[in-house]
Amino acid sequence: MFFSTELLSLALLAIGLSMDAFSISLGLGMNKMRLKRIAVIGLVIGGFHMIFPMIGMLLGHALSEQVGQWTALASGVLLFFIGAHMFFSAFHTSDEYRWQPVGLGLWMLAFSVSLDSFTVGFSLGISGVTIIITLVIFGIVSCILTWAGLFLGRRLQGFLGIYSEVLGGIILCSFGIYMLFS
């Protein structure tokens, strides 16, 4: 039978790993974004949620304890600064420049929300899970949850108006601080 408890476990793990991407994309979705940008963000974050566990699986358990503590620190700092920039840019009345996750900013965002899946990859590599199926599940789930967060944030932006960017910045900063101190 194709459906097994291993697949269910991997799907639940993928949802858990992708909840940070959902939370962050909820805040980011409160910026005005085109549908094409939303699609690209979801695909890039989904791709990173496949790449990082793969690297973790390939490197193995030997390095997990040395690297694990630094991934949360790097993610927290990046998310805090992205959120702070979003928060303070909300007080500028000019729409000339609003932070949009494009180029290097998109890569940094995807990097920061995918780092936790790196250390998970260490333990999964040792447990003997099927690598390809695991990576596909991680990628698809994180992509879908990122899109869901961006669309929900987009709806909230219309409802909250000018305060949506402030709220989005607070969400990102809070999540960054949480990652730093958890």
N, C-alpha and C positions, 0 to 999 in steps of 0.2 A: 504494500500500500504506500502510495507516494506521501500522503499526509501522515506525519508521525509526531510523537511528542518532541522530537528534536526540532522539527520545523516550527512547532508551536513555541518552543522555548526560544528559538532564534528570532521569531517574529516579535515576541514580547521583549526580548533583549534589544532588538532594533528599535522598537517604540521607545523604550527607556533611553537609549542613546540619542534618539532623535528629538526628545522633548526639549532639549536646550535649543536646538535649531528652530523648533516650533515657537518657543517663547521669544526668541530673538527676532524671528521673522514677523511675529505679531507686532513687536515694537517698530520694526523697519517698515512694515506695511502701512504704517500711519503716515509715512512720507508719500508724496504723490509719485507713483511709479506707473509706468506703462506695462501692459500685459507682457510684452516681449521681455522686459527687464525682469519681471516676476518669473517668467519661464526660465530665463538664463540663471537666475539666482538659485532656483530649485535644482536645476541640473548640476550646477557647479557644487553645491553643498552635497547633493546626492553622490556625485563623483568622489568628493573628498571623504565621504563616509564609506566609500568602498576602498579607496587608496590607503587610508591610515590603518584600518584593521589588517589589510593585506601586508603592509610593511611590518606591523606588529607581529603578525603570524609568522612571517619569514624570519624575523630577528629572534623570536623565541622568548622564553621565560627568563633567561639569564640576566637580561638588562631591565626587566620590568620594574624592579624595585628602585633602581637608580634613576630611571627616566620618569616614572609615574608622578613624583611630586612636582616636577617642573612643568608638566603639561597643564595642570590645574592653574598654576601660577601664571603661565604665559596666556592662557585663555582668559583668565580673570582680568588681567591687566589690559589686554586688547579690547575686551568687551566694555570695560569701564571707560576707556578713552573714546571709543566709538559712541557710547551712550552720552558721555559728557559733551562731545562735539555736537551731537544731535540736540541735546537739551539746550545748550547755549546758542546754537544757531536758530532756535525757535524764536528767540527774542529779537532777531534782526528782521525788520519788516521787508527787506529786499528778498525777492524770490530768485535773484540772479544766481546764487549759489546755495544749494542744499546738498548735504552729503548724500550721495547715491552710491550704493555698492556696485561700483564699476571698476574695471582694471585692477590695480593693486589693492584697492579697498575691498573688492569682492574676494580676492584671494586671501586677504587677511581675515575677513569675516569667516569664510569657509574653513580656513585653517583653525581659527579659534574655536568654532563650534564642533570641529571634528577631532580635536586632540584627545578627547576622552575615549574615543573609539580606538585610538592607537594602543593604549594600555590594555583594553579589552582584547585586542587582537593577540597580545602575548599569551593570555590564558587560553584563548580559544585555539590557538595553534598547538598548544600542548594537549588539549583535550581530544584532539583528533576529529574535529568537525569537518564536514565537507566544505572546502574553502570557497569554491565557486558559488555554491548555493548560498552560503553565509554572506558573501560579499554582495551578491545580487539582492538579497533580502534587505541588507543594511542600506544599500543605495536607493532602492525603490521606496522603502518606508521613510527615509529621511527626506527624499525629494517630495513625496506626497505631503508629509507633515510641514515642510517648509512652505510649499504652495498654500496649504490650508492656513497657516499663520499669516502669510502675506495677504491673502484674500480677506481674511477676517480683519486684519489690521486696516486694510483698505476701506472696509465697510465702517469700521469704527472711526476712521479719519473723517469721513463724511458726517458722521454723527457728532463727533467731538469738536470738529472745526480746528481752530488755531491751537487748542490745547492738546491735540493729538500728538504733535511732535514733542511737546514737553513730556507727555505721558510715555511716549516711545523711548525717549532718552532716559527717563527714570527707570523704565523696565530694564533697559540694557545695562545701565549703571548698577542697578540692584543685583542683576544676575551676575555681573562681573565681580561685585563685592562678595556675593554668596560663594562664587567659585574660589575666590581668594582665601576665604576663611572657613571653608567646609573641609 
